[in-house]
């Protein structure tokens, strides 16, 4: 068989060579190649932080040293863990509700132009209202329990979800929709087989933004009125000028956002291995 014929043969044809998946070493090398730059930047930031504290360029009560912050992280681990769990629970619950309501709202809006024209301006108006400004009102309505924190997390995380889902549902190739209609597919079949799978890349882009915003929403709710959670810890530390505890709580809060972002991205890699964003730009093949 000629070389050109071999190149044109389908991958699943008899005798066609199958490309082997990457080995564990190759995956580790790729992960290291993606991670060394942000790791190097973090090391530079930590070195600058340590140098600033060591040279006493800033008073310790304004910027504590990395050592003092680390001592708080280890010495007050139980205290921080208890409040971290509260904030994480509020974040996950708010994010889950935002995803469910956002996806449902997007489906309704795309299905009905009248609903979209009516609801979209309202959503935009609600988004531009600072949530910290209306958070006290939620406390008045719902009390000092967990409900106001979850509601604020939902409101902050909802908008990226619904906008990305609407964009994804509208980004389907019209020829695919025409083909499905020609073949007699019902609307729900078209949605399940074509519209929803095609919208997932856009949806996951919104989810990665929304999950980090949900952390902010939960902490904002704790700022207004709470007796537990990282927002409460930050307020207490700020009032007592306990900057090591303040910095420790901020680091833990950032870590929550990073971990949740990585989990959503891992879910995207698992569910959407076929998408172009998962391909190696050098070879055009799927990156694992």
LINRAMO-V547991 format. One record per pair of residues at least 4 apart in sequence whose C-alpha atoms are under 6 Angstrom apart, sorted by the first residue. I is the first residue (numbers start at 0). J is the second residue. D is the distance in Angstrom with one decimal. If there is no record, write none. Layout:
BEGIN
I/J/D, I/J/D
END
This chain:
BEGIN
10/15/5.7, 21/25/5.7, 31/35/5.9, 35/39/5.9, 49/53/6.0, 50/54/6.0, 51/56/5.6, 52/64/5.1, 59/63/4.8, 60/242/6.0, 63/243/5.6, 67/243/6.0, 68/243/4.7, 68/247/5.7, 70/74/5.7, 71/75/5.3, 72/76/5.5, 72/247/6.0, 76/80/5.9, 79/83/5.9, 82/227/5.8, 82/228/4.1, 82/229/5.5, 83/229/5.9, 85/228/5.2, 86/228/5.1, 89/93/6.0, 89/149/5.5, 90/94/5.9, 90/213/5.4, 90/214/5.3, 90/217/5.7, 91/95/6.0, 93/149/4.8, 93/152/5.1, 93/153/4.7, 94/213/5.8, 97/101/5.6, 97/153/4.9, 97/156/6.0, 97/157/4.7, 98/102/5.9, 100/104/6.0, 101/157/5.7, 101/160/5.5, 101/161/4.5, 102/161/5.9, 105/161/5.3, 105/164/5.9, 105/165/5.1, 108/114/5.4, 108/115/4.4, 114/118/5.8, 115/119/5.5, 130/134/5.9, 137/141/5.7, 137/147/5.5, 138/142/4.8, 138/143/5.8, 138/147/5.9, 143/224/5.8, 148/217/5.0, 148/220/4.3, 151/216/5.3, 152/213/4.6, 152/216/4.0, 152/217/5.2, 153/157/5.6, 156/209/4.4, 156/212/5.6, 156/213/5.3, 159/163/6.0, 159/205/5.0, 159/209/5.9, 160/205/5.0, 160/206/6.0, 163/201/5.3, 163/202/5.2, 163/205/5.3, 164/202/5.0, 167/198/3.8, 167/201/5.1, 168/194/5.7, 168/198/5.1, 174/178/6.0, 179/184/5.3, 180/184/5.4, 184/188/5.9, 188/192/5.9, 189/193/5.4, 190/194/4.6, 190/195/5.6, 191/195/5.6, 205/209/6.0, 206/210/5.9, 207/260/5.6, 211/256/5.0, 218/230/4.7, 221/225/5.0, 221/230/4.8, 221/231/5.7, 222/230/5.3, 227/231/5.5, 233/237/6.0, 233/245/5.3, 236/240/5.9, 236/241/4.7, 236/245/5.3, 242/246/6.0, 267/271/5.5, 268/272/5.5, 277/285/5.6, 277/286/5.4, 278/283/5.6, 278/284/5.1, 278/285/4.0, 278/286/4.9, 279/283/5.3, 279/284/5.5, 279/285/5.9, 279/286/5.2
END
